[in-house]
Amino acid sequence: MQREVFIDSGGLGPASLGWPEKLWHFNWLVVVLLVAIATIGFAMLYSAAGGNFEPWAIRQMGRFAMGLAILAFAGVVDIRVWYRLAYPLYALALCLLVAVAVAGSGAMGAQRWLSFGFFQIQPSELMKVALVLALARHFHGVGVDEVGRPSRLLIPLGLVLMPCVLVMRQPDLGTAVMLLLATAMVAFMAGVRLWMYGAALGLFALSAPVAWEFMHEYQKKRIHTFLDPNSDPLGSGYHILQSKIALGSGGLFGQGFMEGTQSQLNFLPEKQTDFVFTMFAEEFGLAGGLVLIVLYGLLIAQGLSIALKSRNHFGRLLAMGVTTLLFLYVFINMAMVMGLVPVVGVPLPLVSYGGTAMLTLMFSFGLLMSVSVHRDVRMGRGMG
């Protein structure tokens, strides 16, 4: 077993800077984009409540302020500390998922939360970031010439399959899909061969009939509804049909702020969470929707830029994993409300109402800031 090796870039490198100097070296365009998107979210939650900051907007503002503090803290912490904490944080998130299975609280047929008196958390959201951290650490210690060996994939497969089994028990198909896709992207960036992905897809196709038998009835119904929403317009197809009506009624420039008929008359369900983009598009039209998509696109581009500029493999993989999570959140949510994929309950980052998702996302961008600030720190591949 090789000794862990860390090499700083010199006496004036990031490791020698104090936290005020590290804050100065943040990628502030990322922070500005986060604030801009979150502000849109506040406005939509205000509109969803009929022109009232209660009960959603004011709480979301407080969570975002807390999230900014978390981002700042995570960003100034040396990236080598996050490297050492990667496995412990993964283990903590896994233990919390086990706790959900044993004593979690539920709602709407799903058991996904842990309650701690006056607040509750959703450990599956924490696992998304913890898994990326653990995968980045694992692949950092694997040479490019070795990463293509099937035996080297046993550990990452174990890392992703354990939480996937636990979240499917909740059940939470959307999170399981995100965990698998994030793992695939980090592994690809680490150098896993394309033929392995082809083999995995082939295995998935062969096992699909078996997996179908183990799916919950509501999950099967979602797939049937996705294929033909008009088969049950007042039942399982109601959500997506109302979403499409709202999207179409927005037109080019929308019906105006707080003037959307489908949302304000409460025809649109879950408008503060899963279908918040639908409400936004109804009020601000195609033009407003494109503006929000551009903001997300700029944020994703900044994440990719930070990943490519990192001089250490762990930082590159971590930044790429965080950016992939953001992309998956945005793509799945928007495709879901447009009827392009089944409804799986994935929130729209910084816009949908939610506590754990908001704070976890801000923590992940704090990790991205740490990668950016410490991009010149070189880290040996040996695992200590």
N, C-alpha and C positions, 0 to 999 in steps of 0.2 A: 504493500500500500504506500503510495507516494505521499510525501508531505505537502501540505497546502502552501502555496507560494503566492504572496501578494507583493506587487511592486508599484510604488507610487510614481508619479511623473516628475518628482523633484521637490525641492524645499518649498516651492511656491504652489505645489499641486493642491488639489481640492481637499485632501485629507488634512492639510495644515491650516485650512481656513476656518475661521469661527463661523457660528451660525448666521450672523448678520451678513457676512460676505457671501455665504452660500445662498442665502435668500436673493441676494443681488444677481447671482448667476443663474437663477431660475429661468426657464423658458416662459416669459410672461405672456407671450401670445397664447399659449395653452390656457393660462389662467383667465385671460380676457375672454376666450372662446367659451370656457366653462361658465363664466358669469353671464355671458350673453344668452346661452342656451337655458341656463337655470332661470333667468329673468322671464323668458318666454314661458317656462313652466309655471312660474308664479302667476303670470297673467292668466294662463289657462285654468289653473285651479281656482283663481278668483272668479272667473267666468263660470266654471262648473258649479260653483256654490251660489250662482245667481247674483253675483256682484257683492260677495262677502268674503272677507279674509278667513273667516271661520267656516268650516273646520279644517280646511286643507292648506290653503296658501300660507297662513301664518306659521303653521307647524313646519311646512316645507322650507320656509325662509330660515327658521331656527336651525333646522338640520343642515342646511347648506352652509350656514355660518360655522357650525361645528365641523362640517366637512372641510372647509377651508383651513381651519386650524389643524385638522388631521393631515391634510395635504402638506402644509408647511412643515409639520413635524417629520413626516415620513421623508420629505424631500431633502432635509438637512442631515438626516442620518446617513452615515457612510454606507455605501453600497455593499461593502464587505460585511457589515453587520447584518444586512438583509440576507446575504448569502448564508451566514451562519444560522440565521433564524428560520430559514426556508423550511427545513424538515420539522422543527418544533411547531411552527405555525400550521403546517399541514396536519400534524398529529392532533393539534388542538381542534381544528375545524372538523376532523374526522370524528373525534370524541363527541363534539356537539351534535353531529349528525346521528350518532348512535343514541345520544340522549333524546333526540327528537323521536326516534323510533320507540324508545322506552316510555318517555313521559312528556311527549310534545303535545301542544295544544293545536286544535284544528278549527277549520272554518270552510264551509261550502264543500264538504266531503274530502278535504285535504288536511293532512297533519304535517305542518311544515314549520311551526314556530315553537320557540322556547320562551315561556313567560317568566319574568323576574319582577314580580310585583307590579310596579307602575309602567314597565316597559317590556317589550318582547323583541326577540331577534329571529331572523331567518337564517340558520346556519348554512343552508345551501348557497346563499349569496356569498358568504365568507369563503366557502370552499372554492368558488370560481377563481379567486385571486390566489388563495393558498396553493391550489393545484398548479397554477402557472409558476409560482415561486419554486415549488418543489421540482417541477419539470426542468426549469431553467438551471437549477443547481445540478440536477442529475446529468443533463446533457453537457453542461460546462465541463464536467470531469471525464467526458468520453471523447476520445480523439476522432477526427474526421474519418480516418481509415477504419475505425472500429464501429462507428455508429450504424453502419449498414448491416452489421451482423444481427441475425434474428435474436440471438441470445441477449443482446444488449437492450432489446425492447421489452424484456420480461418485467423489469422494474417499472418503466413508465406505464405498461399495461396494468400492472397491479395498482399503481397510483391512481389511475383513472377509473378502473373497474370497481374498486371498493366504494368510492362515493356514488358512482352511478347506480349500483345496486341499492344503496341506502335511499337515494332520492327517488328512485322508481317505486320504492315502497311507500312513499308519502301520499299519493304519487305525484311526481313532477317531471313529466316528459320533456318539457322545454329546457329545464336545467340540465338534465341528462344529455340532451343533444348538444347544448353549449359546451359542456365539459368534454365531450368526445371531439367536437370540432376544434376547440382550443388546443387540445392535446395533439391533434393531427397537424395543426399549423406550427406549433412549437417544434414538434418532431421533424417536420419538413424543413424548417429553418436550421435545425441542427444537422441536417444532411441525410435523413432517412430516405432510402431509395424509392423512386416512384413505383417500381413494380410491387413493392410491399403494399402501397395504397390500392393498387389494382387487385391484389390478392384479398385485401380486407373487404373491398367492395363486393368481390365475387362471393366471399364467405357470407357477407351480409345478405346478399340476394338469395343465397341458398337457405339461410336460416330464417328469412322473413316469414314464411308460412308457420314455422314453429313459434316465432316471437308473437305472431298475431294471436295465437291461442292463449298466450299468457297476458295479453293486454287487458286492461279493465274495460268494462262495457262503455263507460263514458269516453274513453280514448278511441274505441272503435267507432262510436257515434260521431266523434269529432272528424274522423277521417271520412266517414260517409257524408257528413255535412259539408266538408270541404269539397268533395266531388260533386255533390248535388244539394246545395243549401235550400233549394225550393221544395225539397222532399218533406221538410218539416218547418215551414215558415214561421210558425208561432211557438215552436219548441227549440230544438237544437240549432236550427238555422236562423233564428231570430237575430242573434248578435251580428252575424256577418252581413245579413241582408240590410239591417238598419245602418250598419257601417257604410255599405256601398251607397245607400240612398243619401247619407250625409255627405260623403265624399263627392258624389255627383252634384248635389245641390249647391256646393261651394263655388262651382264654376271657376272662372279665371281669377277673380279678385275677392271672392268670398262674400258672405252676407253681412259682414261687419262684426266688430267685437261685441260679444254677448248678444248677437242677433241670430245665431244659428238655430233654426227651427227644430231640427232633430234633437239637438243636445239640450236646448233650453226647455223644450216640452217633455224632456225625459224619455224620448223614444230610444235614444242611444244609451245602451247599458254600459256600466263600468267606465264612464267618460272621464273620470279622474285618474284612472290607472291604465288598463290595457288599451283603451280606445281613445286616449287623449290626443293622439295625432289626428284621428278622424275629426274630433271637435275642432282642432286647430285649422285643419284644411277646410272645414265647413265655414268657419268664420273668416279666414284669410285667403281661401282659394288655392288654386294651383301655384300662384305666385308666392304666397306665404309658405306653402309646403316646400317649394324649391329653395327658398331662403334658408329654412331650417336644415334641409338636406345639405346645402352648401356649407353651413356652419359645422355640421358633423363631418363633412368631407375634409374641411380644413383641419379639424381636430385630429382626424385619422392620419392626414398627411404629416402633421407635426409629430405624431407618434412614430410613424415610419422613419422620419428624418432623424429623430433621437436615436432610434434603434441602429440606423446605419452609421451614425457618428460615434457610437460607443466603441472603444478600443478593447473592451473585454467581452468575451463570449457570453458570460452570464448576463451582463447588461443588455446585450443585443437580444438575447432570447427573452429576457424579462420584458423589455419594452415592446417586442413584437407580440408577446402573449397578451399584454395589457391592451394593446391596440386592437388585436384580434377580438378580444372580449367586447370592446366598444362597438366594433363593426357588427358582431353577431347580435348584440342587443338591438342596434338600430335596424339592421336588415330584417331580422325575424319579426320585430314588432311591426314595422311598416308593411312588410309582405303579408303579415297576419291580418291586419285590418283591411287590406286590399283584397283579401281572398286568394292570395297567391300561395299561401301555405296554411295548414290547419291552425286553428286557434290553440295556442299552447301557454298562454299566460306569461309572456315575456314583457317586462316594462320598457318604456322608452326612456333612455338615460337622462336624468336631470329634469325631465318634464313630467313623467308619471309620478303620482303620489306614492311615497314609500320611504320608510326610514332606513332599513338595513341596506337596501339596494343603493340608496343615495350615499350613505357613509362608506360603504364598501367601494363604490366607484371612485369616490374622492381619495380614499386610501390608495387605490390602484394608480391614480394619477400622481399621488405623492411618490410612489415607487418610480413612476416615469420621470419625475423631477430629480430623484436621486440618481437615476441613470444618466440624466442630462448633466447634472452638476459634476458627477464623478466619472464622466466619460473617458478621461485620460488615465484612470487607474487601471493598471494591467494586473490581471489575476491569472496565476498559473493554473493549469488544468488538473493538477494532482488533488485528490480528495483526501482531506485530513480526517 
